[in-house]
Amino acid sequence: MCIPAFSIGNMNLLRCFLLSVLSLVSAEKIPRLKLHQKVDAPVLSFGGVENYTVFFHDEGSSQVYIGGREVVRVLSFTNGLVTETQIRLSADEKTKKDCKTKYPNSKAECENFIRVIQRLNRTSTLLCGTNAGSPKCWFLKNEGKVLPGVTFKGENMVPALPSDPSVTISVDGNVYAALSQEKSVIQRSYGPLKVIKSEDKWLQGAEFVSAALLPAKNKETEAIYFFFNEANKTAGLDSVPFKAWLGRVCKADEGAKAVLVDSWTTFLKARLVCGNMSDPRRFEKLVDAYVLVEGSENGGTMYGIFANEWGATAVCMYSMARITQAFTVSKLKGFTGSVSPNVPGKCISNSATSSLPKHFLTAMKDYPELDAVVFPDEDRPLYSLPTGESYTRIIADRVWDTSNSSHTVLFLGTDKGKIHKVLQSGSQTVILAELSPFKEESPVSTLGLDSTTGHLYASTETEATRLPLANCTQYGKACWECVLARDPYCGWDPTGKQCTLLSKPVNDTTNIMLQSLDAKNVTACDDGLVVRSPDEDMREVTVGPSSYIYLPCPVRSHHASYTWNKDAAKQYACTMDGEACLLRFGQDAPLEPGLFTCSATEEGVKAEMTRYRLLKAGAAGIPQLALMPAVVLQLIAISAAFV
């Protein structure tokens, strides 16, 4: 920050100039508000670094399970507090010793890293760990106790080493696993249905990111999607090193009677691209993916974080109806024959699978890739998000506003431990706020959302916390502040005179809550389009004739424009510096007595942020005193009070 001082050097002048230039970056690509979590928020520090973590949460529950090195942490969030119960699952010494012999270059990973926590039914949860290179699974009952002596080998569930990416998903008591090992595989590993897997040649060094079930009215036609990357082995100097893919299998698939006896008969994969068809500058490597499911057939949206070769990230969205259509109508890449009357990309019942002809199964075995490439909706990323931001995790929620229209709110974790809350609705994408819930600066490793209780769960390798999906009181105490927040969870209550959480669902015709998500209409607010500070908020500052100071204006919204005025007549620009916009006195702004006001203007609303009456020592009735250091500190404190 450019600190108020008696004198200023050339380097500081240059620094302030650069800050003013950087402030010209488009406001839409930065968070509007920067909100800090309360000191008493429920944040749990693990006391050590968990290099690999897996997260599980039941909708409506106040508990989360976080698997790490030889432990499953059961965190209970109640009344603003968090308590922890540990379930220790260690590998025995002989297994660890054998691991060090088998993997001499991976000694640090020769422990039991919990990689699978999946609910099987109402009373039982499956836990699986690497178990020092010899994967193993346990059963956890609802009482939080592991069934003694009931274990089985878990090589079909988790990789031998935790550094190999893996993904699992539980559907109707069956566990589907995707393992990134020497031979990548997607398989149904456990449950009442037959254990089947992908053919070795279908996946080439796949690194799995996530998985999702896409529900359907006919349960037998439901599909499971897996999102992953593969190294581009044919890449030249001008080619991308990675390619992103989505693979799909049908839930009812139990293999065939010939050709694909123990393998998927429905496996297909399609190239996934985040970028414009005509623009070679694309984000090719998938970092994380989440499917927001809708109630209708094939309804929903897939949101993905993608990275380019330089590590910058972008977010792309894909309609699941569009993806489903690609799997249904696309030809098989390289296949010139006919598979009629069967459609390769259509999920059918298990009974119908048994009658599939041999030529169809052979085509599915030899040509698993679709000819179609899946591009994002609007054929571009969500460009209003900062492409230079390093995002690590993504999750989404569907929210209804006061007019019963639906909107999507994205929560994006960053590599600095921040969480961006983003409104994505139609053509607009706006970062509503940046949340800072953690004490340490570390990448966000997991995100979990509970729409029933209205909470967001997040963790890094060292901390875990639970946040409200909406904290409406943080937006301010005035109607215009609440409405300009554009948070679909919140609205202004004109009766109670407060910004408050909307009840769900909002379908009451007598609803009087005020809300405007397009940020173009705040005329419903009774505080008008021009908001002035009360007279008692004015501060008097006395300076000496040779003093050189800054006046700080607190920056609340980073999407607003800020200006200084003297005596309601002459206007000055201010220099953005973090959480303050500074008026620097100099050649264009001489140090003269007068009333200096700083105003913020956003979407037609002009709000007065602060006022100073500057008095010059030596004037009639004013003592001959220079600006004291205490006053300098006071100015800093005034600015910091609004952070």
N, C-alpha and C positions, 0 to 999 in steps of 0.2 A: 504494500500500500504506500502511496505517496504521503508521507507523514508531515503534518503541519510543523513548520520550523521557522527560526529567525532568519536563516539564510539557506540557500540551496545551491548545490554544485551543478556543473555541466552534465555530469552523468545522470543525476536525478532528473534534470530537465529532459534529457534524451529518453529516459525511462518513461516519464509521464507522457511524452509525445507518442511513444510506441503503444502505450496502453490506450491512448485515445484512438489510434488507428485500429487496434484490435477490437475496440468496442463497436466498430462499424460492421462487424460480422452479423449476418441476418439474425434477427431476434427469434425467428421461428425455429431456428436450429439449436437453440439453447433452452434450458428449463426456464419457465416463467418465474417460478418461485424456488428458492432453496430453503428447505425446511429441515430443521434439526430435531431429532427425537428427544423427548424429555429425558432428564437425567434418571428418573425413576422407572423408565420403560423396562420391560422384562427382557434383558439381554444376558445370555449365559456364555461365559468364557470357558472353553474346554480345558484350559491350563496347559495345552500343548498343541502341536500342529497335527491335524488329521489329513494326511496326504491324499487320501481317497475317501469320499463320503457318498453315502446313498441315503435318500430321504423317503419317508413314507408317512402319510397322514390319511386318516379316515374322515370323510365329509361329516361335519357336525360334531366331531370330537375336539376336545381341548388338549389332546396329546399328539405328539409327533415322535417318530422313531428316526434316529440318525445312526447309521452304521459307520463304523470307523475301524481303526486298528485294534483288533481283538476285543471289541466292545460294541454293544448296541445301547445307545443312550435313549432312554424314554423321558421325554421332556413334557411336563405338565404345566400349562399356563392357566392360572386362576387369580383373579382379583389383582391384576397388575404385577403378579409375581410368577417366577418360573422355578420349578423344582426338578431335580434330575435323579433318575434311578438308572443304575448301570447293570447291564447283563453281560457278564464276562464270558467270552468264548475264545479261549486260547488254544493254539496248536500245541501238541505235546513236544517235548524236547527231541525225541527221535525223529519226528516228522520235520522239525526245523533243521536238524542236522542233515537229513537226506536232501532237503531242499537246497542247502548251501552247496552240497556236492553236485546236485543236478543243475543248479543255476549259479555257478560261481561268480558271475558278474551282477547278480541281483540279490546280494546278501541282505540288503535293507528291506527287501520285499518278502523275506522268508518268515512271515508271520501270518496270522489269520485276519485278512481284511474282509469285513462283511460287505458284500456286493449285491445281495438280494434281500429285500424285505417286501414280501408280497402276501396280501390277504387271500387265503384260500376259501374261507367261509366265515360265518359269524363268530366262530369260537377258535379258529386256528390261523396262525400266520407262519409262513415259511421263511426261514432265515438260512442263507447260504453264504459261505465265505471261501476265500482262496485256500485257507488252511495250510499255509506254507507249501504251496505247490501241489497239494493233494486236495482239491475242492471237496467240501463237505456241507451237508445241510442238516438243519435242526427244525423242530416244530415248537413254536411259541404259543402257549395258551393265553386266553384273555386275562388270566390272573397275573400275567407278566412272568410266568415261569416256563422254562424250557423243559420239555418232556424228557425225563432222564432215560438214557439208553436207546432213544428212538432217533436214529440218524441214518443217512444214506449218502452214497458218493454223489458229488455235485459237479462232475466234469461236464455234464450237459447244461449246467446252470450258470457257472461262472468260469472265467479263465483261470489258469494256474497262477498267473501273475496279475496283480491289481492294475498295473500300468497298461494292460491291454484293455481297451474300451469294451464295455458290454452293456446290454440293455435287456430288461425283462419286463413283461406285462402279464398280468393275471386276468383271464377272461373265463367266467363260468367255472371256476375251480381248476382250470388248466393254465399252466405257466408256459409262456412262449419266451424263448431266450435267443438273443442274437449275440454271438461271440466273435470278437476280433482277435484271432490267434494266427498261428502259422497257416491254418486253413479256416477261413471265415465261414460261419454257418448261421442260418436261421432255422430254428427247430422248435417243435412243441416238445418240451422236455419232461413235463410232469402233469398228471391229471388223469381223469377217466377216459379221455380220448386217446387214440393211438399215437405213439411217439413217432413223428416223421420229421424229415429235415430237408435242407436244400442240397442240391448236387454240388460237388466241389468246384466245378468249372463255372458255376453261376456267379460266384463272388470272388473277386481278385483283390486280396488284401484290404477288405472292407474295414472301416472304422465306424462303428455304430454310434449314433447320437441319441436317438429316442425312438419311441414306438407309440402307436395310438390305435384304439378300436374305433371304427366308424359304424355306429349303430344303424340298423335298418328295421323297417316294419316287419319283414320276414327275417327272423333271427338266423335262419339257415343261410341267408345270403349276406351276412355281415362279413366285413373284411377287416384285416389287421394290417396297418402300414408300418414299415420300418424305414427310418431315415438314416442315411449313412454317407460316408465319403469313400472314394477309391482313388488311389494314386494313379495318375495318368502316365502309364509306362511308356507311351509312344510320344510323350511331350517333347517338342523341340525347343529351341531357344525362345520362340515367340508363342509357345503354347502354355496353357495353364497346368500347374503341377498337380492339381486335384480336380476331381469331378464330384459333384453332389448328386445323390440318387435317392429315390424312394422305391422301396420294394413292397409288394403286396401279396398276401396270401389270403385265401378264404377260410373262415373259421370252421366250416363244416368239412374241409378237406381231410381225408384220412388215407390218401394214397390211392393207387389203382391196383388192379389184379395183374397187370402186366406193365412192362417198361419202367414205370415209376411206382414200384411196389411200396417202398419205404420212404418215398420222397414226395414233395408237394407236386400235385398235378395242376396247381393254380398259380404257382409263383411267376410273377412278372416284375420287371423293374424298368423305371423310366428316368431319364436324365432330368435333373432339376437345376434350373438356372435362375439366378437373381440378377437381373439386368434387362436392358433393352435389346430387342432383336437386332437392331441396326447399330448398336453401340458396342464396340469391342471391350470397353472398360466395364468389366463385370466383377461380381463378387462370387467366387466359385466354390469356396470351402464352407460347408455347413458347420456352424458352431453349436446351435441348439434349435429345436423345433417344438412347437406346441400346436395341437389341434383343438380349436374351440368348437365344440359340437353343438349343433342346433337340433331342434326337435323333429324337423322334417326329414324325409328320405334323402340320404346323401347330403344333408345340410351340414354346414360348418365351414370353418376357415382354418387353413394352416398358416401359421406365422413362423418364419424362420429367420435366425440371425446368420448372416453369411460374412465371411472375411475375404479380403483380397490378398495378393502376394505380400503386401506391406503391412498386414495386420489390422488395417482399418476395417470396420464392420458396418453393415447396413441391414435393414430389416425389409423382407419381402413378404407379401401376403398372397395366398393362393386359395381360390374357392375350391372346396372339396368336390362340389358338383362338376367343376371343370376338370379336376383331376380324375374323377370317376369316369367322366366321358372319354378322357384320353385313354384310360385303360380298357374301355369298352369298344371304342371304334378304331384305335390305332392298329396298324399292321405290325407284324413281328419283323424286326429289323433283320434283313438278309434272307428272309424266307420268301420264296416265290411260288410256293404251292398253294393248295387250298385246304382249309380246315372245316369247311362248311359240312354240316349245318351248325356245328358248334362255334361259339364265340369265345376265344381264349380269355378275354378279360372279364367275363361274366361269371359271378359266383352262383353256383347251383347247389342243390341239396346233395348230401352224401350218397343217397340212394341213386341219384342220377349220375354221380361220378363213376359208379361201378360199370356203367354201360358206355363209357367213353371209348371210341374206336382207337386202334393202335396208331394209326397215322396222326391222329390228333395228339396223343401222348408223346409221340416221337418229336413232333414239331415243338411242343412245350418244353421238352427236354433239351433240344438243340438250339432253340431260339428264344431265350427268356427275356430279351430286351425289346422294348417297344421302339418303333421307328419315330414316334412323336417325342418332342422335347417339351417339357412343361415350363412355360414362362409365367411370371407373376401376373396378377391382375393389373390391368392398365399397362402391362408390359414394361414395368419399371419398379424400382424399389420405392419405399416410402421416403421420398427425398427430403421431406421436411424434418427428418431425423438426421442428426449430425453423422455424416459418413466417416468422420475422423474419430468418432467415439468408439471405444473398445467395449462392446457388450459381450457378456458371457452367458446370461440366462434370460429366458423369456417365458412369460405366462400371461394369460388373457382372461378377462371376465366380461360377461354380457350384462349391461346395465340399462334400465328403462328410466327415461326422464319423466317430467311432470305431464307431458302430453302423450305418454305411453309409447314413445318411439324408442327403439333400441339403439344402443351405442356400444362400442367396444373400448374397454380400457386395458391397455397393455402395461405390464410391469416388467421393466428391463433392468437386470443387474449388470453392473459395470465391473471392470477390472480394478477399480479403486474402492470397491465396497459401497458404492452408491446405488440407489434404485431410482430409475426414472419412471414416473407415472405419466402415461401418454394417452390422450384421447384420440381414437381413430374412428372417424365417423364420416362415411361418404368420401368426399375428396379431401377432407381436412385431417391433418395429423399434427397435433400440438403436444409438446412436452409440458404438461401442466405443472409439474414440480419435480425437484430432485430431493430425494429423502436420504438422510445420512444416519442410519440407525446403529452403525457399529463403532466401536471404540478404536479399532485398528483398521488400517488401510490395507485391505486384502480382497482378492477377487470374490465376487458372489458365486458360490458353488452350487447352491440349490435354491429353488423357489417353489412354494406350494400355496395354493389358494383354496380358501373355504368360503364359498358364497353363502352357505347356510348361516354361519356365525359372523360373517363379514370380516374375515381376517386374512392377512398375507403372512406366510411363514417364509423366513429367509435365513440362510446360513453361509458362512465362509468356512475356511479350514480351521478357524479358531473360535468362532462365535456363532450363536444362533439367537433368533429373536422372533417375536410375533408383533405385527403391526396392524392397526385397523385399516381396512380398505379405504376408509374415509375418516379424516379428522377435520371436520368442517370448521371447528372453532379456530383453527390455525389461519383461516382465510381473512379474519378480521371481524370487526364489530359493526360494520356498515353494510347496507344492502348492496351498494355498487361493488364493494370488495368481494362479497359473496358471489354475485352474479358474474363478475369478470373472471373469477376463478375457473369457470367453465367445467366444473367437476360434476359429472352426471349423478354422483352419489349425493350431492348436497343441493340445498335450496334455501332461499331466504324466507323465513317465517315472519310475515308482517305483523302478526299478533304478538308473538313472543319477542320480536325485534332481535332475532339471532339467526346465524347461519347454522343450519341443522341438517342431520341425516334424513334423507327421504325414506319413507316406509316402503316396503315391497310387498306386493306389486302396487304400483301407482295407477289405480284405475278408478279412483273415487272422483266423480264429477264435481264434488264440492271442494276439491283440493284447491287451496289458495296459495300454495308455495310458489315463489318466484324463481325462475330459472331461465337462462338463455345460453345455450351451448354454442351458438354461432358467434358470440361475442359482438354482435352488431346492434343489440337492442338492450339497453339498460334503462330505458325511459320509464319502465314500470316502477323503478325505485323512487321513493319519495325524497331522496337526498340530492336529486338533480344531477346535472352533468358537470357542474362546477362545485368542487368541495373545498372549503377553506378551513385552515387550522384555527382553533379558538385563540383569542387574544392572549390567554395565559401561556400559550406554547411559545411565544416569542422570547428569544434570549438576547440579552445585551452583552456586547463584547467591546472592551476598550483596548485600543492599540496605540502604540507609540508611533511617532513620525517615521522611524526607520524600521519598523516591524514588517515582517513578511510572513503571511499566514495562508492557510487554506481554510475554506469553509466547507464542511462535509454535508452532503445531502444524502440521507439514507435511501438506498435502493431497495425497494420492496419487490416490484415486478421488473424482471429483466426484459420484458416485452414492451415496456413503456419507454417513451422518450422524455429526457429530463432537461430542463432549462432553468437558468437563474435570471431573476429580474431585480433591478434596483429602483426603488421608489415607484413600482408599478409602471415604469416607463421604459428604461433601457434594458435590453435583453443580452445575456451572456451565455455562451456555450459552457458546458462543464465536462470534465474529464472523468470517464468511467474508470474506476479502480476497485475491482472486487465488489464489495457490498456498499460502496459509496460513490457518489458523483461529486467531484470536487470543483469548487470555484477557486481558481488560482489567480491571485492578483498580480498584475504585471502591466505591460505596455497597453494592452487592449482593455484591461480592467484595473484602473488605478485604485489605490487604496484610499477611498474617500468615504466619509460618513454617509449613512443612509440606511434604508430598510431593504434588506436583501431577502428575497423569497425564492425557494426552489419548488418547482411544480413538476409533476409527472403526468403525462398525457397518454392515454391508452384507449383505443376504440371510442374516441369522442368524449371520454370522461377526463376532466382535468382536476387533479387533486393536489392541493398544496401540502408538501411533505414537511417543510421546516421553514422557520423565519429567524433571521438575526438582525438586530439593530446595531450597526457598527458605529461606535463612538470613537473619535480621535482625541487622544490626549493632547492637551494644550488649548482645546476649545473652551469657551466660557463655562465656568462651573465644573470643568472636568480636570481632575488632578493630573499632574505631569508624571504619568506612570507608563512604563512599557508593558507590553503583553507578557504576563508572567507564565512560567512553565505550567503552573496549575491550570491555567485557562486552556493551554494547548492540550493537556491531558483531558480536560473537560470536553473539548471538541471531538477528540478520539472516542471518548465514552459515548457521546451523543450518537455518533455514527454506529458504534458497535451495538448500541441498544436495539437497533432495528434489524440486526442480522438474524 
